[in-house]
């Protein structure tokens, strides 16, 4: 589906609700060591979203109530 709809983001070049839901799922995939190389479009979109402050500054690992294993050892999804 993303092959047909994606631009800079999931649906064209404007951020939509699909993008809001995508980035936390990419975080979860990385947390559970999913090889994201098999999802190049999703990986590219996630990188684009990480350039947006609203996404980069609110990623799950930066939240005070983050409950993932080894929170202190988590690599941020988006580099600051």
Secondary structure, 3 states (H helix, E strand, C coil): CHHHHECCECCECCCCHHHHHHHHHHHHHHHCCCCHHHCHHHHHHHHHHCCCHHHHCCCHHHCCCCCCCCHHHCCCCCCC
